[in-house]
Amino acid sequence: MLLFVSEYYGVVDISDADLQHAANTATHAAVSSGEFLQKRLSSITSKGVSAAAGFFAGFKMG
């Protein structure tokens, strides 16, 4: 918001190419973060299911 206001009042000058580059960079960062989070949660979930199954099997045997 501040960026657009400062451009309106002539404080800074931003080209369309620069805005497109900034948007592409932000999109790439969001996608990378989402992929990392998805992999991390998938790892935690599979470990949690395995631990729960192991606990249940041990509980039934013991």
Contact map, one row per residue, 1 for C-alpha under 8 A:
11111000000000000000000000000000000000000000000000000000000000
11111100000000000000000000000000000000000000000000000000000000
11111110000000000000000000000000000000000000000000000000000000
11111111000000000000000000000000000000000000000000000000000000
11111111100000000000000000000000000000000000000000000000000000
01111111111100000000000000000000000000000000000000000000000000
00111111111111000000000000000000000000000000000000000000000000
00011111111000000000000000000000000000000000000000000000000000
00001111111000000000000000000000000000000000000000000000000000
00000111111110000000000000000000000000000000000000000000000000
00000111111110000000000000000000000000000000000000000000000000
00000110011111000000000000000000000000000000000000000000000000
00000010011111100000000000000000000000000000000000000000000000
00000010000111110110000000000000000000000000000000000000000000
00000000000011111110000000000000000000000000000000000000000000
00000000000001111111000000000000000000000000000000000000000000
00000000000000111111100000000000000000000000000000000000000000
00000000000001111111110000000000000000000000000000000000000000
00000000000001111111111000000000000000000000000000000000000000
00000000000000011111111100000000000000000000000000000000000000
00000000000000001111111110000000000000000000000000000000000000
00000000000000000111111111000000000000000000000000000000000000
00000000000000000011111111100000000000000000000000000000000000
00000000000000000001111111110000000000000000000000000000000000
00000000000000000000111111111000000000000000000000000000000000
00000000000000000000011111111100000000000000000000000000000000
00000000000000000000001111111110000000000000000000000000000000
00000000000000000000000111111111000000000000000000000000000000
00000000000000000000000011111111100000000000000000000000000000
00000000000000000000000001111111110000000000000000000000000000
00000000000000000000000000111111111000000000000000000000000000
00000000000000000000000000011111111100000000000000000000000000
00000000000000000000000000001111111110000000000000000000000000
00000000000000000000000000000111111111000000000000000000000000
00000000000000000000000000000011111111100000000000000000000000
00000000000000000000000000000001111111110000000000000000000000
00000000000000000000000000000000111111111000000000000000000000
00000000000000000000000000000000011111111100000000000000000000
00000000000000000000000000000000001111111110000000000000000000
00000000000000000000000000000000000111111111000000000000000000
00000000000000000000000000000000000011111111100000000000000000
00000000000000000000000000000000000001111111110000000000000000
00000000000000000000000000000000000000111111111000000000000000
00000000000000000000000000000000000000011111111100000000000000
00000000000000000000000000000000000000001111111110000000000000
00000000000000000000000000000000000000000111111111000000000000
00000000000000000000000000000000000000000011111111100000000000
00000000000000000000000000000000000000000001111111110000000000
00000000000000000000000000000000000000000000111111111000000000
00000000000000000000000000000000000000000000011111111100000000
00000000000000000000000000000000000000000000001111111110000000
00000000000000000000000000000000000000000000000111111111000000
00000000000000000000000000000000000000000000000011111111100000
00000000000000000000000000000000000000000000000001111111110000
00000000000000000000000000000000000000000000000000111111111000
00000000000000000000000000000000000000000000000000011111111100
00000000000000000000000000000000000000000000000000001111111110
00000000000000000000000000000000000000000000000000000111111111
00000000000000000000000000000000000000000000000000000011111111
00000000000000000000000000000000000000000000000000000001111111
00000000000000000000000000000000000000000000000000000000111111
00000000000000000000000000000000000000000000000000000000011111
